[in-house]
Amino acid sequence: MNSEAKHPLISMSGTTSQEAKKELANELARAAIRQDAHPGTPGSEAERRNREVEQSGWLAANVNALLAFAIILLTFWMYWYIVFSGDEKGSILAQRPEMKDIIIYILGALTTVATQVVSYYFGSSSGSADKSRALSTIAKRR
């Protein structure tokens, strides 16, 4: 093979034209769609997960959502506990005031995790999942 042979999209001066850049971008997009369309390739992780969810039981398919719900529920319960049960005789804070710092620490950790749960379900991860579904739909049409 000739060592001076160039790629057809690269001109003799070593630069690429706008048309060549567009064609290269289109080829890369087609390659990404082909990779997502073929199961067994490393790029089809979302496809593999979707098949596992379809073949698994209800609990296995919904464990992420159930854990997210439990985290949010626990966080709101802790908020309620701190706000409304501080003066009652049976509350932990009334019996042992030194527990206040520990409870506030736990509440801070739960708030952080709850923020991550909300970000996952309503933030950039949901947009990424939508994009993966759209690419999968396009690949199936071809």
C-alpha positions in Angstrom: 0.0 0.0 0.0 1.3 3.5 -0.9 2.4 5.3 2.3 1.4 8.6 0.6 -2.2 7.5 0.0 -4.5 9.9 1.7 -8.0 9.4 2.9 -10.5 10.6 0.3 -12.0 13.2 2.6 -8.6 14.9 3.2 -7.2 17.1 0.5 -3.6 17.0 -0.7 -2.7 19.9 1.6 -3.8 18.0 4.7 -6.9 20.1 5.4 -10.5 19.1 5.1 -13.3 20.9 3.4 -16.6 21.8 4.9 -18.3 19.1 2.7 -15.7 16.5 3.9 -16.3 17.4 7.5 -20.1 17.1 7.1 -19.7 13.7 5.3 -17.3 12.5 8.1 -19.8 13.6 10.8 -22.6 11.7 8.9 -20.5 8.6 8.7 -19.7 8.8 12.4 -23.4 9.1 13.2 -24.2 6.1 10.9 -21.5 4.1 12.6 -22.9 4.9 16.1 -26.4 3.8 15.0 -25.0 0.6 13.5 -23.1 -0.1 16.7 -26.3 0.5 18.9 -28.3 -1.7 16.5 -26.1 -4.9 16.9 -26.5 -6.7 20.2 -23.4 -8.1 21.6 -21.2 -5.1 20.8 -20.0 -2.9 23.7 -22.1 0.0 22.6 -25.4 -1.8 23.0 -25.4 -1.8 26.8 -28.8 0.0 26.9 -30.3 -2.7 24.6 -29.0 -5.4 26.9 -30.5 -3.7 29.9 -33.8 -3.3 28.1 -33.9 -7.0 27.3 -33.1 -8.0 30.9 -35.9 -5.8 32.1 -38.4 -7.3 29.7 -37.4 -10.8 30.7 -37.3 -10.2 34.5 -40.0 -10.1 37.0 -41.9 -7.1 38.3 -39.6 -6.6 41.4 -36.4 -6.8 39.4 -37.7 -4.4 36.8 -38.8 -1.8 39.4 -36.1 -2.1 42.1 -34.5 1.2 41.1 -37.7 3.1 41.2 -38.7 1.5 44.5 -35.4 2.4 46.1 -35.7 5.9 44.8 -39.2 6.2 46.3 -38.0 4.8 49.6 -35.1 7.4 49.7 -37.4 10.3 49.0 -40.0 9.0 51.5 -37.3 8.6 54.3 -36.0 12.1 53.6 -39.4 13.7 54.0 -40.1 11.6 57.1 -36.9 12.9 58.6 -37.8 16.5 57.8 -41.2 15.9 59.4 -39.6 14.3 62.4 -37.3 17.2 63.0 -39.9 19.9 62.5 -42.9 18.4 64.4 -41.6 16.1 67.1 -38.9 18.1 68.8 -40.9 19.0 71.9 -42.7 15.7 72.5 -41.6 13.6 75.5 -41.3 10.4 73.4 -39.0 11.9 70.7 -35.4 11.0 70.5 -34.4 14.7 70.5 -36.3 15.3 73.8 -34.9 12.2 75.5 -31.3 12.6 74.2 -30.4 16.1 73.0 -26.9 15.0 72.0 -28.6 13.0 69.1 -29.5 16.2 67.4 -26.2 16.5 65.6 -26.3 12.9 64.4 -29.9 13.3 63.1 -29.0 16.5 61.3 -26.0 14.7 59.8 -28.2 11.8 58.6 -30.7 14.3 57.2 -28.0 16.1 55.3 -26.8 12.8 53.8 -30.4 11.8 52.9 -31.0 15.2 51.3 -27.9 14.8 49.1 -29.0 11.3 48.0 -32.6 12.6 47.4 -31.2 15.4 45.2 -29.3 12.8 43.2 -32.4 10.6 42.8 -34.4 13.6 41.5 -31.6 14.6 39.2 -31.5 11.1 37.8 -35.2 10.8 37.1 -35.8 14.4 35.9 -32.4 15.7 34.9 -29.7 14.9 32.4 -29.9 11.1 32.8 -33.5 11.1 31.7 -32.5 13.1 28.6 -29.7 10.6 27.9 -32.2 7.7 28.2 -34.6 9.6 25.8 -31.8 10.0 23.3 -30.8 6.3 23.5 -34.5 5.3 22.9 -34.7 7.7 19.9 -31.5 6.3 18.4 -32.7 2.7 19.0 -36.0 3.5 17.3 -34.2 5.0 14.3 -31.9 2.0 14.1 -34.9 -0.4 14.1 -36.6 1.4 11.2 -33.6 0.9 8.9 
